[in-house]
Amino acid sequence: MSKDAKNVPALRFKGYSDAWEKRKLGEVADIVGGGTPSTSRPEYWNGEIDWYAPAEIGTQRYVYKSRRQITELGLEKSSAVMLPANKTILFTSRAGIGNAAILTSPATTNQGFQSMIVNSNTDTYFLYSKIPDIKHKAIRVAAGSTFLEISGKSLSKIPIKLPIFEEQVKIGRLFLKIDNLIAATQHKIDALEQAKKVLLQRLFDQSWRFKDYSDPWEKRKFKNLVVRVNKTSDNSTIPSVEFEDIISKQGRLNKDVRLKVNSKQGIYFEPQDVLFGKLRPYLQNWLFPSFYGRAVGDFWVLRANSSLLSEYLFVLIQSPRFQSVANISSGTKMPRSDWNTVSNTSFSIPVQSEQRRIEQLFNVLDDLIAATQSRLSSLELLKKFLLQNLFI
């Protein structure tokens, strides 16, 4: 393979074939540290200049308002530097190296950053899209005994490869579109989950009712609504379900458990039994299986009696009241739901036709959340593929 061939990505936009140029990060962006005005001088604080700390940089792509602000005098009397908007990539340099965000309004940072002011010959979003690679390299050269930290000098020496500006712009715009789709899809998931939360609250406190239903719900103790299954099995020919197999709060499996091979003993369950994770119940590990299997670990296997639809039982365990009771525990490090408390708690139950309407609503909502989550996963896989093939 020729030298130039090693500097060409696997995937190119039409019309571009030249090898990418090897550069150092400090040649495409000015690396700028930050500083903190004296906290004992009140005249340095509560001004109008944004001042960021590393804890404020998470998964968001853009930042525009910091938690704290400094004054002009605070800026003058510290090593903080005013950073320009839209050309600066904030980059945390210690205690979590490589968290990054694009600055959308002028601001300063504390000394936990080595930020990149991108030069005019480099596309900002192109460079931002290369942050995972820059982060990986930064961690490798970071130093420190108490915690890892990378200096501006070391960061500036990190090698990168990049094409001409026009191709950078095309690549940057492509990743911007993908990231916007990912963000919009995640926002839709958040909105659907919030809608589900509201519906669980309103329907179970009966402030919202389906049309033609007005009769009061009957109060029944939980132990009179379900059978707690205790039969165990170590039969390896039926699938086993463990906490790690369940997507928390979503009641879905994250893998095909039929492909797992083990003979761990667990509680035997049948289709339409409800699995409820009693260990650390706030993690909300629950499942409504359509197959025979073994619940391995701290699960309750619940089977609805004749007055309760199985599908409704699955919704009931997600309701705010049930969750509140299930989280009553004497444990601290390893809290577990207390069966005596839960089983003797009364819950209001509607007639079965209304149960059916309620469970159908949440079934549709759960399917919509699952489909949207699947779209998000596909977009993330697409981005991963493009990162591997559009960059070198």
Protein Blocks (a to p, Z undefined) as FASTA:
>chain_A
ZZklmmccfbdcehiabdcddddfklmoccdddddddfklmklgoiabdcddfklpcfbf
bdcbdfbdcdfklmmmpcbdcddehiaccddfbehihiacddfbdcdddfkbccddddfk
bcfklmmmmmmmmmmmmmmmggcjkbgcddfklmmmpccddddfklmmmmmmmmmmmmmm
mmmmmmmmmmmmmmmmmmmmmmmnopaccehiabdcddddfklmbccdfbdcfbfkbccd
dfklpcghklpafbdfklpccfbdcddddehiacddfbhklnopacddfbdcddedjddd
ddddfkbcfklmmmmmmpmklmmmmmgcfbfklgcddfklmmmpccddddfklmmmmmmm
mmmmmmmmmmmmmmmmmmmmmmmmmmmmmpZZ
